[in-house]
Each structure stands twice: as structure tokens, then as C-alpha cells.
Amino acid sequence: MEFDSEQRSFSVAQAARIIGKTELATRRAIERGQLPARRWGRRIVILADELESFLRALPSSLHGGDAA
């Protein structure tokens, strides 16, 4: 899934596909405060700019980092 430049928010399922993790792993990142999210009623919404910031903040394993 690619970022749509006009899409401003994502569901947990959409964010999980972008990140390349399961919905459960994505929900856990939200619960731990690693991935900022908003709640609108029962729906969880991740803003596009916050998802992008989350991805940019992930450590790079290209230079011998931890490959977890």
C-alpha cells in the first residue's frame, strides 16, 4: 500500500499494511505510545503525518543495527 498524498488518516488495518506488521503488532505499538493515534468513538485513527514520523523514527538495520 502506498501513501496517497491526499489521504490524511488511516485505520489500524491500513497502517499495519503500510508498516508491514500485523494489526495486533500495530495496536500494541499504539498501546505503548510508540505510534500516536486518535480515537473517534470506537474507531482508532492514525494521522498520515504521525505514521510517517513513526516510520522515519524507526532504527535502520542497514548499518549493523538490531534486526528484530
C-alpha positions as CSV (number, residue, x, y, z in Angstrom):
1,M,0.0,0.0,0.0
2,E,1.4,3.4,-0.9
3,F,0.7,6.7,0.7
4,D,-1.9,8.6,-1.1
5,S,-0.8,12.3,-0.9
6,E,-4.5,13.3,-0.2
7,Q,-5.2,10.7,2.4
8,R,-5.0,12.3,5.8
9,S,-5.7,9.3,8.1
10,F,-5.5,5.6,8.2
11,S,-7.3,2.8,10.1
12,V,-5.2,0.3,12.1
13,A,-5.5,-2.2,9.3
14,Q,-4.3,0.3,6.7
15,A,-1.4,1.4,8.9
16,A,-0.4,-2.2,9.6
17,R,-0.2,-2.9,5.8
18,I,2.0,0.2,5.3
19,I,4.3,-0.7,8.2
20,G,4.4,-4.4,7.2
21,K,3.3,-5.7,10.5
22,T,0.1,-7.4,11.8
23,E,-2.8,-5.4,13.1
24,L,-2.0,-6.8,16.6
25,A,1.6,-5.5,16.5
26,T,0.3,-2.2,15.3
27,R,-2.3,-2.0,18.1
28,R,0.5,-2.8,20.6
29,A,2.7,0.0,19.2
30,I,-0.3,2.3,19.8
31,E,-0.9,1.0,23.3
32,R,2.8,1.5,24.2
33,G,2.6,5.1,22.9
34,Q,5.1,4.4,20.1
35,L,2.6,5.2,17.3
36,P,0.3,8.1,18.0
37,A,-3.4,7.5,17.3
38,R,-6.7,9.2,17.9
39,R,-10.0,7.6,19.0
40,W,-13.3,8.7,17.4
41,G,-15.9,6.7,19.1
42,R,-14.9,3.1,18.8
43,R,-12.7,3.8,15.7
44,I,-8.9,4.3,16.0
45,V,-7.4,6.7,13.5
46,I,-3.8,7.3,12.8
47,L,-2.9,10.6,11.1
48,A,-0.8,10.3,8.0
49,D,1.9,12.7,9.2
50,E,2.2,10.8,12.5
51,L,2.5,7.5,10.7
52,E,5.2,9.0,8.5
53,S,7.1,10.3,11.6
54,F,6.8,6.9,13.3
55,L,8.3,5.2,10.3
56,R,11.1,7.8,10.0
57,A,12.0,7.3,13.7
58,L,12.5,3.6,13.4
59,P,16.1,2.5,13.7
60,S,17.9,1.5,10.5
61,S,19.2,-2.0,10.4
62,L,21.3,-1.3,7.3
63,H,24.4,-0.4,9.3
64,G,24.5,-3.4,11.7
65,G,21.6,-2.3,13.8
66,D,19.4,-4.8,15.7
67,A,17.4,-6.8,13.1
68,A,14.4,-7.7,15.3
